[in-house]
Amino acid sequence: MWPVRNPDSTTYVGAIESSELFGLCIYQEAVRWGSQQAHKIVVLTDGARYNKTIASTHLPGAVNIIDLYHAREHLAGLAKSLGIHDA
């Protein structure tokens, strides 16, 4: 059996503000969606360390995932540092 995602169950939070205020925004959004009853919370970010810190501060135990664009960007940087040019 494969999980089926409800397309209406995903929301996005974005802002240009302090980490403290942004953390509060993602926490409020999680609460709005019932995070207290959730079995799993997933936070999708660009992989910046401060985003992981914000998520772990406000949503302890959440699964952190790097978005595909930034994951590829990080892998390309690693390949370049290793001298792999066809990556």
C-alpha positions in Angstrom: 0.0 0.0 0.0 1.4 3.4 -1.0 0.7 6.6 1.0 -1.5 9.1 -0.7 -0.8 12.8 0.0 -3.7 15.2 0.3 -2.7 18.1 -1.9 -4.5 20.5 0.4 -2.4 19.3 3.4 0.8 21.1 2.4 1.4 24.7 3.3 4.4 27.0 2.9 5.8 29.7 5.1 8.3 32.2 3.9 9.4 35.6 5.1 12.2 38.0 5.3 12.5 38.6 9.0 14.5 37.6 12.0 15.0 33.9 12.8 13.0 34.4 16.0 10.0 35.7 14.2 10.2 33.2 11.4 10.4 30.4 13.9 7.2 31.6 15.5 5.6 31.7 12.1 6.4 28.1 11.3 5.4 27.0 14.8 2.0 28.8 14.5 1.4 27.2 11.1 2.2 23.8 12.5 -0.2 24.3 15.4 -2.9 25.5 12.9 -2.5 22.2 11.1 -2.7 20.1 14.3 1.0 19.5 15.1 0.1 18.3 18.6 -1.7 15.3 17.1 0.7 14.7 14.2 2.6 11.5 13.9 5.3 13.1 11.8 6.2 16.7 10.9 8.4 17.4 7.9 10.3 20.7 7.4 11.6 21.3 3.9 14.4 23.9 3.7 17.4 24.9 1.6 19.7 23.1 4.0 21.1 26.2 5.7 22.2 25.4 9.3 20.1 28.2 10.8 16.9 26.8 9.2 17.6 23.4 10.9 18.1 25.3 14.2 14.9 27.2 13.8 13.0 24.0 13.0 14.5 22.0 15.9 13.8 24.8 18.3 10.2 25.2 17.4 9.3 21.7 16.1 11.5 19.3 18.0 11.6 15.9 16.4 10.6 17.2 13.0 12.2 15.5 10.0 14.4 18.0 8.1 14.6 17.6 4.3 16.6 19.7 1.9 14.7 20.7 -1.2 15.8 19.1 -4.5 17.3 22.3 -6.0 19.5 23.0 -3.0 20.4 19.3 -2.6 21.7 19.2 -6.1 23.5 22.5 -5.6 25.3 21.0 -2.5 26.2 17.8 -4.4 27.5 19.8 -7.3 29.8 21.8 -4.9 31.0 18.5 -3.4 31.7 17.0 -6.8 33.6 20.1 -7.8 35.7 20.0 -4.6 36.5 16.3 -5.3 37.5 17.1 -8.9 34.5 15.3 -10.5 33.6 17.5 -13.4 30.9 15.4 -15.1 28.5 15.4 -12.1 
